[in-house]
Amino acid sequence: MTGFGEGCGESDAAIQVTFHHAADIRRSHNRLNNPFITAKERAIAARIAAAAGGAPRDGLDIGCGEGSNLSYLREAMPGTRWAGIDFSSAKVGFAREIHGDGFALACANALALPFADCSFDLVVCRDLLHHVNWNRAGVLAEAARVTRPGGTVVVIESHGRRLLGRLFQWLVPAERGGRDSVPEALLRLAAEVGVGRLEWLEASFLTRALAFFIGWPRRSWARTAATLLYRAAEVWERAVARLRRQDGWTYMMVVVQPDRAASASGGTGGEHVAGDGQGHLRLA
Ligand SMILES: C[S@@+](CC[C@H](N)C(=O)[O-])C[C@H]1O[C@@H](n2cnc3c(N)ncnc32)[C@H](O)[C@@H]1O
């Protein structure tokens, strides 16, 4: 893959490649089966659909990982043709296995998307930017480039200065870029390619942090114990959502309407193209 790691310390890229080398089967199981998480995922997909303002014809998930995000996006926007890319061949392979050929999936770098200009109406970058922290602008420029005029780019990140986020950054070197995920920085980035607005998604990360550690157990006794913990976390999150001002929440979404003057590079306005000599792949 070209371009990955350009402009960063060698070790930053190497840390990401090592961290994402395998499919995270536990995370995927949890995302698709844990009712305390599935409810959140459906709510987020509905917010993304609302941000896209209708029924996009073509959608792209950049950094789609094991494909769970795509499966909720398809549920929320069933008429859309979905594509996903990820630089981890293991994750893309796993996503293909569990989602069949329902999505057009490819192994590719977010900094060099294998699509023609103006290929999608909706482009989603969820929990990706902090993994390409040395060139966030490059990721967003690529996302904007492949978005059709009038289309939408949605960027989702956790607030990098919250307690659980800090702890996570401290524990996991590949998450350290998260410290730069703050609303002002994301809005500044959006302004480089168009007009962005901030929306808050979730008040607290307690349930997701719990899911990171205990997942969704398969044994029934363990599941009962986990359910009690999740219910307690849910009560906490509801209280935080009521009491904390939104600018103190943890999960945020920036909705960007790319400005063609800033992002287009002589767009084809066309379909995903194959064999055109510019490295574009046919994905649909
Ligand atoms: C935290 S996961 C998020 C996965 C998915 N977006 C979600 O919300 O479930 C970050 C994903 O980005 C991928 N990734 C990191 N750097 C990338 C790059 N430069 N190009 C493409 N994918 C990348 C990783 O392999 C991983 O699957």
Ligand as a Chemical Component Dictionary entry (heavy atoms), coordinates in Angstrom:
data_LIG
# 
_chem_comp.id                   LIG 
_chem_comp.type                 NON-POLYMER 
_chem_comp.pdbx_formal_charge   0 
_chem_comp.three_letter_code    LIG 
# 
loop_
_chem_comp_atom.comp_id 
_chem_comp_atom.atom_id 
_chem_comp_atom.alt_atom_id 
_chem_comp_atom.type_symbol 
_chem_comp_atom.charge 
_chem_comp_atom.model_Cartn_x 
_chem_comp_atom.model_Cartn_y 
_chem_comp_atom.model_Cartn_z 
_chem_comp_atom.pdbx_ordinal 
LIG C1  C1  C 0  -10.679 1.257  16.158 1  
LIG S1  S1  S 1  -10.864 0.388  14.667 2  
LIG C2  C2  C 0  -12.448 0.977  14.111 3  
LIG C3  C3  C 0  -13.131 0.006  13.210 4  
LIG C4  C4  C 0  -14.512 0.464  12.725 5  
LIG N1  N1  N 0  -14.452 1.755  12.046 6  
LIG C5  C5  C 0  -15.474 0.527  13.855 7  
LIG O1  O1  O 0  -15.917 1.596  14.241 8  
LIG O2  O2  O -1 -15.798 -0.541 14.367 9  
LIG C6  C6  C 0  -9.756  1.250  13.543 10 
LIG C7  C7  C 0  -9.669  0.548  12.215 11 
LIG O3  O3  O 0  -8.936  1.357  11.311 12 
LIG C8  C8  C 0  -8.060  0.537  10.584 13 
LIG N2  N2  N 0  -6.954  1.381  10.119 14 
LIG C9  C9  C 0  -5.989  1.992  10.858 15 
LIG N3  N3  N 0  -5.171  2.704  10.063 16 
LIG C10 C10 C 0  -5.622  2.567  8.802  17 
LIG C11 C11 C 0  -5.207  3.068  7.528  18 
LIG N4  N4  N 0  -4.153  3.883  7.402  19 
LIG N5  N5  N 0  -5.898  2.726  6.434  20 
LIG C12 C12 C 0  -6.975  1.902  6.533  21 
LIG N6  N6  N 0  -7.428  1.386  7.704  22 
LIG C13 C13 C 0  -6.762  1.722  8.822  23 
LIG C14 C14 C 0  -7.658  -0.559 11.538 24 
LIG O4  O4  O 0  -7.192  -1.715 10.889 25 
LIG C15 C15 C 0  -8.954  -0.782 12.298 26 
LIG O5  O5  O 0  -9.766  -1.765 11.701 27 
# 
loop_
_chem_comp_bond.comp_id 
_chem_comp_bond.atom_id_1 
_chem_comp_bond.atom_id_2 
_chem_comp_bond.value_order 
_chem_comp_bond.pdbx_ordinal 
LIG C1  S1  SING 1  
LIG S1  C2  SING 2  
LIG S1  C6  SING 3  
LIG C2  C3  SING 4  
LIG C3  C4  SING 5  
LIG C4  N1  SING 6  
LIG C4  C5  SING 7  
LIG C5  O1  DOUB 8  
LIG C5  O2  SING 9  
LIG C6  C7  SING 10 
LIG C7  O3  SING 11 
LIG C7  C15 SING 12 
LIG O3  C8  SING 13 
LIG C8  N2  SING 14 
LIG C8  C14 SING 15 
LIG N2  C9  SING 16 
LIG N2  C13 SING 17 
LIG C9  N3  DOUB 18 
LIG N3  C10 SING 19 
LIG C10 C11 SING 20 
LIG C10 C13 DOUB 21 
LIG C11 N4  SING 22 
LIG C11 N5  DOUB 23 
LIG N5  C12 SING 24 
LIG C12 N6  DOUB 25 
LIG N6  C13 SING 26 
LIG C14 O4  SING 27 
LIG C14 C15 SING 28 
LIG C15 O5  SING 29 
# 
